[in-house]
Amino acid sequence: MNTLKLDKFVPPNSPILVQVAQSVELKDIGTAELEKEIEDMLTVAYGEQIEREKPTLVGLAAPQIGISKCIILVDVIADGKGGPVGDLRLYINPEIIWQSKEEAEWYEGCFSTSRVCGVVSRPVKIKIRAWTRTGEIVEEEYSGYTARIVQHEIDHLNGKEFTTHITDDSKLHWVEKEEFPVYRNQGMWKNWPNKCPRAKWEEIKGM
């Protein structure tokens, strides 16, 4: 069984989604409290699977499930086209230490924004520094869709959602669950007819 635990996500209007998350102190790594929070995130990411082989999402930030700490999960082999998944990595206190000047547009969606998706321009390559679950410092470079996921999740830690990057309202879309495969796989996000008026998004957020 591979069912995403949607009930674990805070609602789109939760204040935690617009707050800056707390950094994790080195002394807290390995503690029972932090390990439980990490396991809560992994449970959401892998759903009801007994054997954790393929995550049911490509990225997750701790604030999305009510944990205001700088922890993210990223599937580093996801391609954004419904292709292979399965290399889910955890980063504590991740920070972008370099990003390319070149940017590209691609669609983004989020379990924290209801059915709202949109077209976002982001740097195509980044380098991050973070701690692992065991407290090791790592520096890793990512490009393409993986770089986008990392930036999206780090935004959550800074109290931002992808919608904050969209200034052209024509690039803010409403996508029903059953429509998402077409929106994603067939490239329909480039000219999606169903727009999400800014007022509707603000209503969802309780603004």
C-alpha positions in Angstrom: 0.0 0.0 0.0 1.4 3.4 -1.0 -1.0 6.1 0.3 0.2 9.6 1.1 -0.7 10.8 4.6 -2.5 14.0 3.5 -4.0 14.4 7.0 -0.5 15.2 8.3 -0.2 18.4 6.3 -1.1 21.6 7.9 -3.8 23.6 6.0 -2.7 26.3 3.5 -3.7 29.1 5.9 -1.5 27.8 8.8 0.7 30.5 10.2 3.7 28.1 10.4 3.9 28.2 6.6 4.9 31.8 6.6 7.3 31.6 9.6 11.0 31.2 9.4 11.8 27.8 10.7 14.2 27.2 13.6 17.8 26.0 12.9 18.7 22.7 14.4 21.5 22.7 16.9 24.3 20.2 16.5 23.7 18.9 20.1 20.1 18.0 19.1 21.1 15.7 16.3 20.5 12.1 17.3 18.2 13.0 20.2 14.9 11.1 20.6 12.9 14.3 19.9 14.6 15.1 16.6 14.6 11.4 15.5 10.9 11.2 16.1 10.3 14.4 14.0 12.5 12.9 11.2 10.6 9.7 11.3 7.3 11.6 11.1 8.6 13.3 7.9 9.7 9.9 6.5 6.3 8.4 7.3 4.6 11.1 5.3 7.0 10.7 2.5 6.7 7.0 2.1 3.0 6.6 3.0 1.9 3.2 4.2 4.8 1.3 2.7 6.3 -1.4 4.9 9.5 -1.4 2.9 10.6 2.2 2.2 11.5 2.0 -1.5 9.7 4.7 -3.4 8.5 8.0 -1.8 5.1 9.2 -2.6 6.4 12.8 -3.0 9.5 14.4 -4.3 10.1 16.9 -1.6 9.0 17.8 1.9 9.9 20.5 4.4 9.3 20.0 8.1 7.0 23.1 8.5 4.5 21.5 6.0 3.6 19.0 8.7 3.7 21.3 11.6 7.4 21.1 12.6 9.1 24.5 12.6 12.6 23.2 12.1 15.1 23.4 9.2 14.8 19.9 7.9 13.9 18.9 4.3 13.6 15.7 2.3 14.4 15.7 -1.5 14.2 12.9 -4.0 17.4 13.6 -6.0 16.5 11.4 -9.0 12.9 12.7 -9.6 12.6 14.3 -13.1 9.3 16.2 -12.8 7.8 14.1 -15.6 6.4 11.2 -13.6 9.7 9.2 -14.1 11.8 7.3 -11.6 11.9 8.1 -7.9 13.6 6.5 -5.0 16.7 8.4 -3.8 15.2 10.4 -0.9 17.8 12.4 1.0 17.5 14.3 4.3 19.1 17.7 4.9 19.3 19.5 8.1 19.9 23.3 8.1 20.3 23.4 4.3 21.6 26.6 2.7 22.3 27.6 -0.8 25.9 28.7 -1.0 26.0 29.2 -4.8 23.5 29.5 -7.6 23.8 30.0 -11.3 22.8 33.2 -13.0 21.0 31.2 -15.7 17.4 30.6 -14.8 14.6 28.5 -16.3 10.8 28.2 -16.0 9.0 25.0 -14.9 5.8 24.1 -13.2 5.5 23.8 -9.4 2.8 22.5 -7.2 2.7 21.9 -3.5 0.6 19.9 -0.9 0.5 23.1 1.1 -1.1 25.2 -1.6 -4.3 23.2 -2.3 -4.9 22.8 -6.1 -2.8 25.9 -6.9 0.1 25.3 -9.2 2.2 27.7 -11.3 5.1 28.5 -13.5 8.2 29.6 -11.6 11.6 30.8 -12.8 14.6 29.6 -10.7 18.4 29.2 -11.1 19.1 26.0 -13.0 22.1 25.0 -10.9 22.8 25.4 -7.2 25.2 24.2 -4.5 24.1 23.6 -1.0 25.7 23.0 2.4 23.8 21.0 5.0 24.1 18.5 7.9 23.1 14.9 7.5 21.0 12.9 10.0 24.2 11.9 11.7 25.6 15.4 11.9 28.0 15.2 9.0 28.5 18.4 6.9 28.0 17.8 3.2 28.2 20.1 0.2 26.3 19.0 -2.9 25.6 20.4 -6.4 22.3 19.9 -8.2 20.9 21.0 -11.5 17.6 20.9 -13.3 14.5 19.6 -11.6 16.4 18.5 -8.5 17.8 22.0 -8.0 14.2 23.3 -8.3 13.0 20.9 -5.6 15.8 21.9 -3.2 15.0 25.6 -3.7 11.3 25.0 -3.3 11.8 23.2 0.0 14.4 25.7 1.4 11.8 28.4 0.6 9.4 26.7 3.0 12.1 27.0 5.7 12.2 30.7 5.1 8.4 31.0 5.3 7.9 31.3 1.5 5.8 29.4 -0.9 6.4 29.2 -4.7 3.5 31.6 -5.3 5.7 34.4 -3.9 7.9 34.1 -7.0 5.0 34.5 -9.4 4.2 38.1 -10.4 2.4 37.3 -13.7 -1.0 36.1 -12.6 -1.4 34.2 -15.9 1.2 31.8 -14.6 -0.9 31.0 -11.5 -3.0 28.0 -12.2 -5.8 25.9 -10.7 -5.3 22.2 -11.3 -7.6 19.5 -10.1 -6.1 16.3 -8.8 -7.2 14.2 -11.8 -5.9 16.9 -14.2 -2.3 16.9 -12.7 -0.9 14.1 -14.9 -1.9 16.0 -18.0 -0.7 19.3 -16.6 2.7 17.7 -15.8 3.4 14.9 -18.3 2.1 16.6 -21.4 3.6 20.0 -20.8 0.2 21.6 -20.5 1.5 23.8 -17.7 3.1 26.0 -20.4 -0.4 27.1 -21.5 -2.8 26.0 -18.8 -6.3 27.5 -19.4 -7.5 27.3 -15.9 -6.1 30.2 -14.0 -6.2 30.9 -10.3 -7.1 34.5 -9.7 -4.9 36.1 -7.1 -8.0 36.9 -5.0 -8.8 33.2 -4.9 -5.3 32.3 -3.7 -5.5 35.0 -1.1 -8.8 33.6 0.1 -7.2 30.1 0.4 -4.4 31.6 2.5 -6.8 33.6 4.6 -5.2 36.8 3.6 
